[in-house]
Amino acid sequence: MRRLVVATAVLAFVAAACTAGGGDEPAPTVDTAASNEPVTVTLTGEWTSKRECDEWQNSFKDSFEAEYPWITVDAKCGVTEEKQIAAINAGNPPDAFLSFGVDNVGRFCDSGAWVDLNPYIDGEAGFDRSIFPETALTYTSFEGTQCSLPFLTDTTALYYNLDLFQKAGLTDPPKTTDELTEDAKALTEFNADGSIKVAGFVPVTDYYCCSSNLLNLGHMFGAQYLDEAGNPAYATDAAWAEMFQWQHDFIAEVYGDGDFQVGADKLRKFVAGAGNEWGKPQDFQQGRVAMQIDGEWRNAFLADFAPDLNYDTAPLPTAPDKTDQYGSGVAGGTIIGIPNGAEHPAEAWLLVKYLATNTDTLVYMANYVNNVPTTIEAINSPDLDLPEQFGTFMDAFNHPDSAYRPTTVIGEELEQYLVNFAADWQAGDATDLQAGLEKATQETQDALDQAQL
């Protein structure tokens, strides 16, 4: 459920000149109709809660082993990317890995840390890539290397509290960023000492991981990470400056009565008191914030922790000049692949293919964790049992303007320098917008140049 989290660790990969199933080498195969020696395939995933881990294993293990009776799956949870990369570098990786780190697909593919699945796919009779929506294939590959496949995905949208809307005299969710500002002002409540009691909307990037981050805010304004030449576009795409100026003005108008620093100080104190994002005290769940950007998984949390909350969902608001993109969102989720050096790559491919394409498994997990399925058949399955508010996210996943950050060889670092500037800007420590964007652009360009040496 934490697919869109931007990690801070920098991952280092051992260069892999030859990988199982990669390059021009044919993919290792196994005759599934023959009698085969028993094999244990190791699979690690990043699920951290026992609840999620148990359901993930229940979703596929028995059915997969029934289809391939000589294979036993040893599935472990709580294995981070850092641990997986360390295992690859040490020469003892698992046979397959499930990761929430969609940001690092470019690094996985380019370094050979995960093997190229194209030889497996091309050698598989009847494997049709069109079973996946195009969006899912985009964020699982890099420059022609398909080193991963999707296993459920995430999209983002706006959650809003219907009772607080009614109290403020509002009937419809905001469709533009101007309306978002006006509605947030009407929804915000202050304590007697002037501190924020209920925030209409929190637009700062150091709030919850998957809320008002740069990925979501940038998407609302149609901001591009890279220009047509593949260079950082923070200083050249005017949408970034427009987004940051909107954020500045929002804080001043909604929380500072026209004074940015007053609003920033109040908002900083409010954010410091935020409830645990992954527990019952999360702000939207307890009515501490009236509107919040979040992923589709929040529906499952609301069912568990705030079943009586009267809420609905709507697409992300757009900048006034981007209304043609209304209905879209950020789309990118869980990936699965075969690490370089896997002991049983042929059997690992059978497992990766099964997880990525088996409709029953995808529907089971979609229903349980409230994530968007990643095959056309699963998306259209009559067995999906999801809340009414989930439709916003399904529609966003299928919207032509929904997208994720572009995959690059520097992975998460593509955004890191802009994140650094955003922290200073929204706190009032940086006041020269264009200079800050130019600095972030140059730092990002330097990182790209260094990675390509």
SVG drawing of the C-alpha trace seen along z (x, -y; Angstrom):
<svg xmlns="http://www.w3.org/2000/svg" viewBox="-25 -40 57 77">
<polyline fill="none" stroke="black" stroke-width="0.4" points="0.0,0.0 3.0,-2.3 3.8,-2.1 4.3,-5.8 6.7,-6.4 9.9,-8.1 12.7,-6.4 15.8,-8.4 18.3,-5.6 20.6,-5.6 20.8,-2.2 24.1,-0.9 24.3,1.9 27.0,4.2 27.3,4.0 26.0,7.2 27.4,7.8 25.6,11.1 22.3,11.8 20.0,14.9 17.6,14.3 19.0,10.9 20.6,9.5 20.7,11.7 20.9,14.9 17.8,17.2 15.8,17.4 16.3,20.5 13.3,22.7 11.7,25.7 9.4,28.3 6.3,27.9 4.8,31.1 7.7,33.3 8.5,34.9 10.8,32.4 13.0,32.6 11.5,30.8 12.6,27.1 12.1,24.4 11.7,21.0 12.5,18.1 10.3,15.0 10.7,11.9 8.4,8.9 8.2,5.6 4.9,6.2 5.6,5.1 2.4,6.0 1.5,9.6 -2.0,9.0 -0.9,8.0 1.8,10.6 -0.5,13.5 -3.1,12.4 -0.5,12.0 0.8,15.5 -2.8,16.9 -3.6,15.2 -1.3,17.3 0.8,20.0 -1.6,22.9 -2.9,22.4 0.5,21.8 1.9,24.9 -1.1,26.9 -0.4,25.9 3.4,26.5 3.5,29.4 7.3,29.8 7.8,26.2 7.5,25.0 7.4,21.3 9.2,19.9 7.7,16.4 9.1,14.0 7.9,10.5 9.6,7.4 12.6,7.5 13.4,4.0 15.1,2.9 18.3,2.2 18.4,5.8 17.6,7.2 20.3,5.2 22.8,6.3 21.8,9.9 22.4,9.4 25.8,7.9 26.7,10.7 25.7,13.3 22.8,14.8 19.6,13.1 16.1,14.6 14.7,16.1 12.0,13.4 11.3,10.1 8.3,8.0 9.0,4.3 7.2,1.1 10.1,-0.9 8.7,-1.8 11.0,-4.9 14.0,-2.6 12.9,-0.6 15.4,-2.6 18.2,-1.6 17.1,2.0 16.9,2.3 20.0,0.3 22.3,1.9 21.1,5.5 20.2,5.8 16.9,7.3 17.1,9.4 15.5,8.4 12.3,10.3 11.9,9.7 13.6,13.1 11.1,14.8 8.1,12.9 9.2,13.4 9.8,17.1 6.4,17.6 3.8,18.9 0.7,16.9 2.0,14.2 0.3,11.0 1.5,7.7 -1.8,6.1 -3.3,7.8 -1.8,5.0 -2.9,1.3 -0.2,-0.7 0.4,-2.7 1.5,0.4 4.1,1.4 5.5,-2.2 6.5,-2.2 7.8,1.3 10.4,0.9 13.3,-1.4 14.6,-2.1 13.3,1.1 14.3,3.3 11.3,4.9 13.0,5.9 9.7,6.0 6.0,6.7 3.2,5.1 1.4,6.6 -1.4,4.3 -1.0,0.5 -1.9,-2.8 -3.6,-5.9 -4.2,-9.1 -7.3,-11.2 -8.9,-13.7 -10.7,-12.4 -13.2,-14.8 -15.3,-14.8 -19.0,-15.2 -20.1,-16.3 -17.5,-19.0 -18.5,-20.1 -22.1,-20.3 -21.1,-22.3 -19.2,-24.8 -22.1,-25.1 -20.2,-23.2 -21.9,-20.7 -19.3,-19.7 -15.6,-18.8 -13.1,-21.3 -12.2,-20.7 -9.5,-23.4 -6.7,-24.5 -8.4,-27.9 -11.5,-26.2 -9.3,-24.0 -8.0,-27.2 -11.5,-28.7 -12.9,-25.5 -10.0,-25.0 -10.5,-28.5 -14.2,-27.8 -13.5,-24.4 -10.6,-25.5 -11.4,-26.1 -9.1,-27.8 -8.8,-27.4 -9.2,-30.4 -5.4,-31.0 -5.3,-31.1 -3.9,-27.7 -5.4,-25.4 -8.2,-23.1 -9.3,-21.6 -7.3,-22.1 -9.2,-22.5 -6.3,-21.0 -2.6,-20.7 -0.4,-21.6 3.1,-21.0 5.3,-18.2 6.4,-17.2 2.9,-16.1 2.0,-12.5 4.2,-10.6 1.5,-10.1 -0.5,-13.2 0.7,-16.6 4.0,-15.4 5.6,-16.9 4.4,-14.0 0.8,-14.8 1.0,-18.6 3.1,-18.6 0.5,-16.4 -2.2,-18.9 -0.4,-21.5 0.8,-19.3 4.4,-19.8 7.0,-17.7 10.1,-16.3 12.1,-16.0 12.1,-18.0 12.0,-16.4 15.7,-16.0 15.6,-14.1 17.0,-16.9 15.5,-18.1 12.7,-20.6 12.2,-22.2 13.5,-25.6 12.2,-25.6 8.7,-24.1 6.6,-27.1 4.2,-24.7 6.6,-24.1 6.9,-27.8 3.1,-28.1 2.7,-25.2 5.1,-26.5 3.6,-30.0 0.1,-28.6 1.4,-26.7 2.9,-29.9 -0.3,-31.9 -2.5,-29.1 -0.6,-29.1 -0.8,-32.9 -4.5,-33.1 -5.9,-30.1 -3.8,-30.0 -2.1,-33.4 -4.8,-35.9 -2.6,-37.1 0.7,-36.7 2.8,-33.8 5.1,-33.4 2.2,-33.5 0.5,-30.8 3.6,-28.7 4.3,-28.8 0.7,-27.7 0.8,-24.9 4.2,-23.7 2.7,-23.3 -0.3,-21.6 1.7,-19.1 3.9,-18.3 0.8,-17.0 -0.4,-14.8 -1.6,-11.3 0.1,-8.1 -0.4,-7.8 -0.8,-4.0 -2.9,-3.8 -6.2,-4.9 -5.2,-8.5 -4.5,-9.5 -5.8,-13.0 -8.5,-12.5 -9.8,-9.5 -10.2,-11.5 -11.7,-14.6 -8.6,-16.8 -8.3,-17.6 -11.3,-18.1 -9.7,-17.3 -6.6,-15.2 -4.9,-13.6 -4.2,-9.9 -4.0,-6.6 -6.8,-4.1 -5.7,-2.1 -7.0,-4.7 -10.5,-3.2 -9.5,0.0 -8.0,-2.0 -11.2,-4.0 -13.3,-0.8 -11.1,0.6 -10.4,-2.5 -13.2,-5.0 -16.2,-3.0 -18.7,-5.7 -16.8,-8.6 -19.0,-10.2 -16.7,-10.7 -16.3,-10.6 -13.6,-10.8 -13.0,-12.9 -10.2,-13.3 -7.3,-15.5 -8.1,-19.2 -6.2,-20.7 -4.7,-24.1 -7.3,-26.3 -5.5,-25.9 -5.3,-22.1 -9.0,-21.2 -8.8,-18.8 -6.7,-16.5 -9.4,-16.4 -10.0,-12.8 -6.4,-11.7 -4.0,-11.0 -0.6,-9.7 -0.4,-6.0 2.4,-3.6 2.6,-0.7 4.1,2.6 6.6,4.4 7.9,7.9 11.0,9.3 13.9,11.8 17.1,10.5 20.4,11.0 22.0,14.3 18.7,16.1 19.4,19.8 16.2,20.9 15.4,18.4 13.2,20.6 10.9,21.5 11.1,17.9 9.7,16.8 6.7,19.1 6.0,17.5 6.5,13.9 4.3,14.6 1.6,16.1 1.6,13.2 1.4,10.7 -1.3,12.3 -3.4,14.6 -6.8,13.0 -7.9,14.7 -4.8,13.7 -5.0,10.1 -8.7,9.8 -8.2,11.4 -5.5,8.9 -7.4,6.0 -10.4,6.8 -8.3,7.2 -5.9,4.2 -8.0,2.1 -5.4,1.6 -6.1,1.3 -5.7,4.5 -3.1,4.4 -4.6,6.6 -7.6,5.7 -9.3,9.0 -8.9,8.3 -10.0,4.7 -13.2,6.0 -13.7,9.0 -17.3,9.3 -15.6,10.7 -14.1,7.3 -15.7,6.2 -14.6,2.6 -16.3,-0.4 -18.2,-2.8 -15.6,-5.5 -13.0,-3.2 -14.4,-4.0 -12.5,-7.3 -9.2,-5.4 -10.2,-2.9 -11.2,-5.7 -8.0,-7.5 -5.9,-4.4 -7.6,-4.2 -7.3,-7.9 -4.8,-8.7 -3.2,-11.5 -2.5,-9.5 1.2,-8.9 4.1,-8.4 7.5,-10.0 9.7,-9.1 12.1,-6.2 15.8,-7.2 19.1,-5.7 19.1,-7.8 15.8,-6.5 14.5,-8.5 17.3,-11.0 15.5,-12.5 13.2,-14.3 15.4,-14.6 16.9,-18.0 13.5,-19.5 12.3,-18.0 15.2,-19.8 14.2,-23.1 10.5,-22.5 11.2,-22.1 13.0,-25.5 10.4,-27.2 7.3,-26.2 9.0,-27.0 9.9,-30.5 13.7,-29.8 14.0,-30.2 12.4,-33.2 13.9,-33.3 11.7,-30.8 13.5,-30.8 16.9,-30.6 15.8,-27.6 14.4,-25.8 17.5,-26.5 19.7,-25.0 17.5,-21.9 17.7,-21.5 21.5,-21.7 21.9,-19.3 19.6,-16.8 21.5,-17.2 24.8,-16.6 23.4,-13.4 22.2,-12.2 25.6,-13.1 27.5,-11.3 25.3,-8.2 25.9,-8.0 29.7,-8.2"/>
</svg>
